[in-house]
């Protein structure tokens, strides 16, 4: 898709909204010029911000609503009581075809519940999943689910494997992405029953060629596989543990460079190289979690991010639109329907896995 | 305990056994002189190694067995067929009172199954848990379970909280260790039912004062609490994700220092400071996972470790013996029996948590 399209933004979601939403959109605007923006939220707060960026204002529309979803609102409550919220109206714009995608830095659970309710899932997908990129020793990998579904059965995991594969092909351009199931050991008898069943199903499916079996937590950063499939509970623990550990080592590094005069001099010399490392590992670079499996593109930004991070989330959403991700996932799913059918855990497979 | 005691070593467990077991014991011997060693395994391989360390040989006994547990053996098979294995005979030495503790770098599942079968659990503890130290921004914290119990109910989690608290008091010397339950969000309604039930139980217990509710993956490295309680599946994922991420950043650091001439010069200057950082974050420093909740001290070393790492695992076991950990945990458990009883999820608490 190279024609002009519109991105709907929940202007009131996130710790620093609406300021960082507007400032982020302006950064994104410079990067992809053929996009219009629909800001949904409190007009009185958005207008003065937009006035600071005339070029952005020229391609933007504001849809006023006084309502916003609280960061700690329960998804079920948000769904029931949030019909006129900025988040909901931004999603509605995608459902109506007015916008090609939606980006929000608001409450993750509420966003997922609303997006699922309004946009519905793609055919063949029971539950959407949250996916994100991870830096690895070998480049980048994709992990899903990161928190949408705390408990997953074997069918869900197999569908996540299909979505992750298509995503990796479409967005990362990998022809034959490898897939691993996150587990506590690589031996066949390890882990929960649902994971063992999913493994049997994948081994019997059209994805078998690229399925590498079970992977462990350390395989995420090692880049052992391109797509890591897991339930939302484990995925969220892994995501946040990785973020926390990265922060710890960045802090250790800072303390080390400050620990002696020689180390400080050393830092002055290595400064340029470390600037590059900082850019490469900047968490804002990895901002933008994709909700996969919906009939519409929905990207969740980190709630605490700044304008640059939010711009990256917008960039991810734009990429998915430009690359026709959902069209491709639909095509691939149809093509892989045989895989999904072959992959549905048969009674024999289930029995074998349980031994 | 300041009198002489014996440490039983599974001489055949681990990727580099028996070499690193013997060499590790010699390093440990220099650190704590009043310990005797019982090496269990293939005498023909152990004797020539011991001959290289006369001071160690002087305080060591060798118990010959030709059998060893394979690294990929299923725990149930190891338990049935491994009665004369080096691992089993080393545990037996603790059960008979001949040794004060046992250290093995062998198959974790087999070691846990055998230790539980031979040593039994402490009164009031249904399932033992694997615990280990983690480096944090604020020092060190303890996390359990790291893989012994893939599924845990609320009672198990409450017992882990009690064991972690006692461990933190006894070994880390913290008077009032704070406790958090690992979850995917800090809001009360988040997570699996077992976690929510455990939270209600802990809030109603004698541990309430130091219970900080739910923590997330990033809180592990942040050191938000002193004791992180979780089921063995999530704990294992978190442990290995943290290890993998630390390795990734160490590699990024190495590449950065090699990326330009200035950076290389900078490294030469900062070298000393980085040596200290390396020592501080050396994974071998954190080697030695404690099996808590057993009537005997059992420490699991990382299977791939070297002599220095194995020596640290021996050091952890020795510490637990010297500090009378199991006696203290027994006393504390008796003292906290009221806590455990108050903490047993009542029907009302369960109902409230499920809302």
Interface residues (C-beta under 8 A of the other chain):
Chain A: X72 X74 X135 X136 X137 X147 X150 X151 X182 X184 X187 X189 X191 X192 X216 X217 X218 X219 X220 X221 X222 X230 X232 X233 X234 X236 X237 X238 X239 X240 X241 X242 X243 X244 X245 X246 X247 X248 X249 X250 X251 X252 X253 X256 X257 X259 X260 X262 X263 X265 X266 X267 X268 X269 X270 X271 X272 X273 X274 X276 X277 X280 X281
Chain B: X72 X74 X135 X136 X137 X147 X150 X151 X182 X184 X187 X189 X191 X192 X216 X217 X218 X219 X220 X221 X222 X230 X232 X233 X234 X236 X237 X238 X239 X240 X241 X242 X243 X244 X245 X246 X247 X248 X249 X250 X251 X252 X253 X256 X257 X259 X260 X262 X263 X265 X266 X267 X268 X269 X270 X271 X272 X273 X274 X276 X277 X280 X281
